[in-house]
Amino acid sequence: MIVDAHHHVWDLSVRDQDWITDPPMGAIRRSFGVADLVAVAPEVTRTVLVQTVTVAEETPEFLALAEEHEIIGAVVGWTDLMSPAVGDALAELAEGAGGRWLRGIRHQVQREPDPEWLCRKDVRHGLTRLAAQGLVYDLVIRPHQLPAARRTAAALPDLPFVLDHCAKPPIAGGGSSNEWAEGIRSLAAHENVTCKVSGLVTEADWRTWTVADLRPWFEVVLDAFGPERLMFGSDWPVCLPAASYGEVLNTARELAAELTPAERERLFAGTAVEVYGLS
């Protein structure tokens, strides 16, 4: 059994994706649907469909896709955490069509200019509403935001956090690996945090990366979280400028080759099943 804990879809005829307008992203400047994923991921039995834009309408659309496609076992959507009515918005999503598939919320914290955004009082209030609803919060952050994530995870021990893309380590250079590694270890000290082994190829040099380039970064998260708190995610189709779906999956397998069968089962299925409540 393989669970892909992190992928996206989008339809450019419904709305634009302004983050793929630059020429380097030309390879993915088209629509991607669930059928496209199924065609390239025949070994995958369940997936987690994750938010792409901070638009409220996207989440109900994703919940409808989960109702339609058996492969989607959970949706991580978006709602305004800073709204005083965040609890009502979450309840409306859960009670609406396909609401049974809503398992988490994500916000593009990586784009927030305030490195302490996660520590804001209104954000923390929104996160407490997620915990009350039994939902998960996906963290999409950069290394300099790891300290705020750590303090937030410590302040909200009843809320499960999932770190997306290993906090986007500076694999291709231009950043401090020590700062990232220290932040990862500090965040992993909190048992309510798990981590997706995802997005590494897009943080590396798209043209020249090798598995050996990724291994030191993988070993940091493996040591920090342990295999029981890691989960595989493809980050398809965002990965495509750097690697095909098959290359991403095979790379994860190679990185995990020395794990025990039970540990690999956690990485490729068990952790995601547990965290996102997949059937």
C-alpha positions as CSV (number, residue, x, y, z in Angstrom):
1,M,0.0,0.0,0.0
2,I,1.3,3.5,-0.9
3,V,-0.3,6.6,0.3
4,D,0.7,9.9,-1.3
5,A,0.2,12.4,1.5
6,H,0.7,15.5,-0.6
7,H,-0.5,16.3,-4.1
8,H,-2.4,19.1,-5.9
9,V,-4.8,19.6,-8.8
10,W,-5.9,22.8,-10.5
11,D,-8.1,23.9,-13.4
12,L,-6.9,27.1,-15.1
13,S,-10.3,27.4,-16.7
14,V,-11.8,27.9,-13.2
15,R,-9.1,30.2,-11.8
16,D,-5.6,31.2,-12.4
17,Q,-2.7,30.0,-10.4
18,D,-0.6,33.2,-10.1
19,W,2.4,31.3,-8.6
20,I,3.1,29.4,-11.9
21,T,3.3,32.4,-14.2
22,D,7.1,32.8,-14.2
23,P,8.9,31.1,-17.1
24,P,10.7,28.4,-15.0
25,M,7.3,27.1,-14.0
26,G,6.2,26.7,-17.7
27,A,6.2,22.9,-17.4
28,I,3.2,23.0,-15.1
29,R,1.3,26.0,-16.5
30,R,-1.7,23.9,-17.5
31,S,-4.6,22.2,-15.8
32,F,-4.0,19.0,-13.8
33,G,-6.8,16.7,-12.8
34,V,-7.2,13.6,-10.7
35,A,-7.2,11.4,-13.9
36,D,-3.8,12.8,-14.7
37,L,-2.5,11.7,-11.3
38,V,-4.0,8.2,-11.6
39,A,-2.3,7.8,-14.9
40,V,1.2,8.5,-13.5
41,A,0.8,6.9,-10.1
42,P,-0.6,3.4,-10.6
43,E,0.9,2.1,-7.4
44,V,-0.8,4.7,-5.2
45,T,-4.0,3.5,-3.4
46,R,-4.9,6.7,-1.4
47,T,-3.9,10.3,-1.5
48,V,-4.2,13.6,0.4
49,L,-5.3,16.5,-1.8
50,V,-3.8,19.7,-0.6
51,Q,-4.7,23.4,-0.9
52,T,-3.0,25.5,-3.6
53,V,-4.4,29.0,-3.3
54,T,-5.9,31.1,-0.6
55,V,-9.3,31.2,-2.1
56,A,-12.3,29.9,0.0
57,E,-14.0,28.4,-3.0
58,E,-11.2,25.9,-3.7
59,T,-11.9,23.8,-0.6
60,P,-15.5,22.9,-1.4
61,E,-14.3,22.1,-4.9
62,F,-11.7,19.7,-3.5
63,L,-14.3,18.1,-1.2
64,A,-16.5,17.4,-4.2
65,L,-13.5,15.8,-6.0
66,A,-13.0,13.5,-3.0
67,E,-16.6,12.5,-3.2
68,E,-16.2,11.6,-6.8
69,H,-12.7,9.9,-6.8
70,E,-12.0,7.0,-4.5
71,I,-8.3,7.6,-4.6
72,I,-8.6,10.8,-2.6
73,G,-8.8,9.8,1.0
74,A,-8.5,13.3,2.6
75,V,-8.5,17.0,1.8
76,V,-6.3,19.7,3.4
77,G,-8.1,22.9,2.5
78,W,-8.0,26.6,3.3
79,T,-10.0,29.0,5.4
80,D,-9.2,32.3,7.0
81,L,-7.7,31.4,10.4
82,M,-7.7,35.1,11.4
83,S,-11.4,35.5,11.0
84,P,-13.5,35.7,14.2
85,A,-16.0,33.4,12.4
86,V,-13.4,30.7,11.7
87,G,-15.3,28.1,13.8
88,D,-18.4,28.7,11.8
89,A,-16.6,28.4,8.5
90,L,-15.0,25.1,9.5
91,A,-18.4,23.8,10.6
92,E,-20.0,24.8,7.3
93,L,-17.3,23.0,5.4
94,A,-17.6,19.9,7.5
95,E,-21.4,19.8,7.2
96,G,-21.5,20.6,3.5
97,A,-21.2,18.3,0.5
98,G,-18.1,16.1,0.8
99,G,-17.4,17.5,4.3
100,R,-16.4,14.1,5.6
101,W,-13.2,14.3,3.6
102,L,-12.0,17.5,5.3
103,R,-9.1,16.5,7.5
104,G,-6.9,19.6,7.7
105,I,-6.3,23.2,6.9
106,R,-3.2,24.9,5.4
107,H,-2.2,28.5,4.8
108,Q,0.7,29.8,2.7
109,V,2.7,30.9,5.7
110,Q,5.9,30.8,3.6
111,R,4.6,33.9,1.8
112,E,3.9,35.9,5.0
113,P,6.4,38.7,5.6
114,D,6.0,38.4,9.4
115,P,8.2,35.5,10.6
116,E,6.1,35.4,13.7
117,W,2.8,35.0,11.8
118,L,2.0,31.7,13.5
119,C,2.3,33.4,16.9
120,R,-0.3,36.0,16.2
121,K,-3.2,36.0,18.7
122,D,-5.8,35.7,16.0
123,V,-4.0,32.9,14.2
124,R,-3.6,31.0,17.4
125,H,-7.3,31.4,18.0
126,G,-8.0,29.9,14.6
127,L,-5.7,27.0,15.3
128,T,-7.5,26.2,18.5
129,R,-10.7,26.0,16.5
130,L,-9.0,23.4,14.2
131,A,-8.1,21.4,17.3
132,A,-11.7,21.6,18.5
133,Q,-13.0,20.3,15.2
134,G,-10.5,17.4,15.3
135,L,-8.6,18.7,12.3
136,V,-4.9,18.8,11.3
137,Y,-2.8,21.9,10.5
138,D,-0.3,21.6,7.6
139,L,2.7,23.8,8.0
140,V,4.1,25.2,4.7
141,I,7.0,27.3,6.0
142,R,10.6,28.2,5.3
143,P,13.6,27.6,7.6
144,H,13.5,31.1,9.2
145,Q,9.9,30.4,10.3
146,L,10.7,27.2,12.1
147,P,11.2,28.9,15.5
148,A,7.6,30.3,15.4
149,A,6.3,26.9,14.3
150,R,8.1,25.3,17.3
151,R,6.6,27.7,19.7
152,T,3.1,27.3,18.2
153,A,3.3,23.5,18.4
154,A,4.4,23.8,22.0
155,A,1.5,26.1,22.8
156,L,-1.1,23.9,21.1
157,P,-0.2,20.3,22.1
158,D,-3.7,19.0,21.2
159,L,-3.4,20.1,17.6
160,P,-1.6,17.7,15.2
161,F,0.8,19.6,13.0
162,V,2.2,18.3,9.7
163,L,5.4,19.9,8.3
164,D,5.2,20.1,4.6
165,H,8.3,19.7,2.4
166,C,10.6,19.4,5.4
167,A,10.4,23.2,5.8
168,K,12.0,23.7,2.3
169,P,15.7,23.2,3.1
170,P,18.2,25.2,1.1
171,I,19.5,22.1,-0.8
172,A,20.5,24.1,-3.9
173,G,22.5,26.5,-1.7
174,G,22.0,30.1,-0.6
175,G,21.0,29.3,3.0
176,S,22.3,27.9,6.2
177,S,21.9,24.2,6.6
178,N,22.7,24.5,10.3
179,E,19.9,26.9,10.9
180,W,17.5,24.5,9.1
181,A,18.7,21.4,10.9
182,E,18.6,23.0,14.3
183,G,15.0,24.2,13.6
184,I,14.0,20.8,12.4
185,R,15.3,19.1,15.6
186,S,13.7,21.7,17.8
187,L,10.3,21.3,16.1
188,A,10.5,17.5,16.0
189,A,10.9,17.5,19.8
190,H,7.1,18.0,20.0
191,E,5.2,14.8,19.6
192,N,2.2,16.5,18.0
193,V,4.3,17.2,14.8
194,T,4.9,14.9,11.9
195,C,6.8,15.6,8.7
196,K,6.3,15.0,5.0
197,V,9.2,13.7,3.0
198,S,8.1,15.8,0.0
199,G,9.2,18.7,-2.1
200,L,12.9,18.0,-1.8
201,V,13.6,17.7,-5.5
202,T,12.2,21.2,-6.1
203,E,14.5,22.6,-3.5
204,A,17.5,21.1,-5.2
205,D,19.0,22.0,-8.5
206,W,16.3,21.0,-11.0
207,R,18.8,20.0,-13.7
208,T,21.5,18.2,-11.8
209,W,20.1,16.8,-8.5
210,T,20.9,13.3,-7.5
211,V,19.7,11.1,-4.7
212,A,23.0,11.6,-3.0
213,D,22.3,15.4,-2.9
214,L,19.1,14.8,-1.0
215,R,20.3,12.1,1.4
216,P,21.9,14.4,4.0
217,W,18.7,16.4,4.3
218,F,16.6,13.3,4.5
219,E,18.8,11.9,7.2
220,V,18.3,15.0,9.4
221,V,14.5,14.6,9.3
222,L,14.8,10.8,9.8
223,D,17.0,11.3,12.8
224,A,14.8,14.1,14.2
225,F,11.3,12.6,13.7
226,G,12.1,8.9,13.4
227,P,10.5,6.8,10.7
228,E,7.3,6.6,12.7
229,R,6.6,10.3,12.2
230,L,7.5,10.6,8.5
231,M,5.2,10.3,5.5
232,F,5.8,10.2,1.8
233,G,4.4,13.0,-0.4
234,S,5.0,13.5,-4.1
235,D,4.1,17.2,-4.3
236,W,2.9,16.4,-7.8
237,P,2.5,18.2,-10.2
238,V,4.7,20.9,-8.6
239,C,7.6,18.4,-8.7
240,L,7.5,18.1,-12.5
241,P,10.0,20.8,-13.4
242,A,12.5,18.8,-11.4
243,A,11.3,15.2,-11.6
244,S,8.5,12.9,-12.9
245,Y,6.1,11.2,-10.4
246,G,8.0,8.0,-10.8
247,E,11.3,9.6,-10.2
248,V,10.0,11.2,-7.0
249,L,8.6,7.9,-5.7
250,N,11.7,5.9,-6.6
251,T,13.9,8.5,-5.0
252,A,11.9,8.1,-1.7
253,R,12.3,4.4,-2.0
254,E,16.1,4.7,-2.4
255,L,16.4,7.1,0.5
256,A,14.4,4.6,2.7
257,A,16.1,1.5,1.4
258,E,17.9,0.8,4.7
259,L,14.8,1.1,6.9
260,T,13.1,-2.0,8.2
261,P,9.9,-3.2,6.4
262,A,7.9,-1.9,9.3
263,E,9.6,1.5,9.1
264,R,9.0,1.7,5.4
265,E,5.4,0.9,5.9
266,R,5.1,3.9,8.2
267,L,6.8,6.2,5.7
268,F,4.8,5.1,2.7
269,A,1.4,4.5,4.3
270,G,1.0,4.1,8.1
271,T,1.8,7.6,9.3
272,A,-0.5,9.3,6.8
273,V,-3.3,6.8,7.5
274,E,-3.0,7.6,11.2
275,V,-2.6,11.4,11.0
276,Y,-5.3,12.0,8.3
277,G,-7.7,9.3,9.3
278,L,-7.6,7.5,6.0
279,S,-9.7,4.4,5.4
